[in-house]
Amino acid sequence: MTAPKTRWSQEVTRHSNALDLEAGVFTFDDPRAIALSLKRSAEASGRRKSTPFRSAMSMLTFYINRAGKDLPDERRRVLEAAKGELRKAFGKGASGKDASALPPGKI
């Protein structure tokens, strides 16, 4: 009998070399809780190669993209909403740019 195969993307999510993720972070029902957990992980990591915002957003996007068509609509809505919450948590506008650096009305 062979061991069950693990997808490489599952391994990346579980054992990211850049971020130590809170267990079950992508199963939370609250987009804000997901965003704040990713923010904590990104800010605490000494192994990331980019800014905390980019690292956290990359991990969230990676998870959404890897789930693909198998991701239920409700879960996708929660995770997509977590992107907006992550932008807010880092003080970024909808474009991902620093909101304080943009002229008023350009967020």
C-alpha positions as CSV (number, residue, x, y, z in Angstrom):
1,M,0.0,0.0,0.0
2,T,1.4,3.4,-0.9
3,A,1.1,6.6,1.2
4,P,-1.5,9.1,0.1
5,K,-0.2,11.7,-2.3
6,T,0.1,15.3,-1.0
7,R,-0.2,18.1,-3.5
8,W,2.8,20.4,-3.7
9,S,0.5,23.4,-3.1
10,Q,-0.9,21.8,0.1
11,E,2.7,21.5,1.3
12,V,3.4,25.1,0.5
13,T,0.4,26.2,2.4
14,R,1.2,24.0,5.4
15,H,4.9,24.5,5.5
16,S,5.6,27.9,3.9
17,N,9.2,28.9,4.0
18,A,8.3,32.5,4.2
19,L,5.4,32.6,6.8
20,D,4.4,30.5,9.8
21,L,0.7,30.5,9.3
22,E,-1.8,30.0,12.1
23,A,-3.4,26.6,12.0
24,G,-6.6,26.7,9.9
25,V,-6.3,30.4,9.0
26,F,-8.0,29.8,5.6
27,T,-11.0,28.1,7.2
28,F,-12.0,31.1,9.4
29,D,-15.4,32.4,8.6
30,D,-14.5,36.1,9.3
31,P,-12.5,37.8,6.6
32,R,-11.0,40.2,9.1
33,A,-9.8,37.4,11.3
34,I,-8.1,35.8,8.2
35,A,-6.5,39.2,7.3
36,L,-5.2,39.9,10.8
37,S,-3.8,36.4,11.2
38,L,-1.9,36.7,7.9
39,K,-0.7,40.2,8.9
40,R,0.6,38.9,12.3
41,S,2.4,36.0,10.5
42,A,3.9,38.2,7.8
43,E,5.1,40.8,10.3
44,A,6.6,38.2,12.6
45,S,8.5,36.3,9.8
46,G,12.2,36.9,9.4
47,R,12.3,34.7,6.3
48,R,10.1,36.6,4.0
49,K,11.7,38.2,0.9
50,S,9.2,41.0,0.4
51,T,7.2,43.5,2.5
52,P,4.8,42.0,5.1
53,F,1.8,43.2,3.0
54,R,3.1,41.6,-0.2
55,S,4.0,38.3,1.6
56,A,0.5,38.1,3.3
57,M,-1.4,39.0,0.1
58,S,0.7,36.5,-1.9
59,M,-0.1,33.7,0.4
60,L,-3.8,34.5,0.4
61,T,-3.9,34.8,-3.4
62,F,-1.8,31.6,-3.7
63,Y,-4.4,29.7,-1.6
64,I,-7.3,31.0,-3.6
65,N,-5.7,30.2,-6.9
66,R,-4.6,26.7,-5.9
67,A,-8.1,25.8,-4.8
68,G,-9.4,26.8,-8.2
69,K,-12.8,25.5,-9.2
70,D,-12.9,23.2,-6.2
71,L,-13.3,26.2,-3.9
72,P,-17.0,26.7,-2.9
73,D,-18.5,30.0,-3.8
74,E,-19.1,31.0,-0.2
75,R,-15.5,30.2,0.8
76,R,-14.3,32.2,-2.2
77,R,-16.4,35.2,-1.1
78,V,-14.9,35.0,2.4
79,L,-11.3,34.8,1.1
80,E,-11.8,37.5,-1.5
81,A,-13.3,39.8,1.2
82,A,-10.1,38.9,3.3
83,K,-8.1,40.6,0.6
84,G,-9.9,43.9,1.2
85,E,-9.5,43.5,5.0
86,L,-5.8,42.8,4.5
87,R,-5.5,46.0,2.5
88,K,-7.2,47.9,5.3
89,A,-5.1,46.3,8.0
90,F,-1.9,47.5,6.2
91,G,-3.4,50.9,5.4
92,K,-3.5,50.3,1.7
93,G,-6.0,51.5,-0.8
94,A,-8.0,49.3,-3.2
95,S,-5.0,49.3,-5.5
96,G,-2.7,48.0,-2.8
97,K,-0.8,51.3,-2.6
98,D,-0.1,53.1,0.6
99,A,-3.3,55.1,1.2
100,S,-1.5,57.9,3.0
101,A,0.7,58.5,-0.1
102,L,-2.2,59.1,-2.4
103,P,-4.1,62.4,-3.0
104,P,-7.6,62.5,-1.4
105,G,-10.2,60.7,-3.5
106,K,-7.6,58.5,-5.2
107,I,-7.9,55.4,-2.9
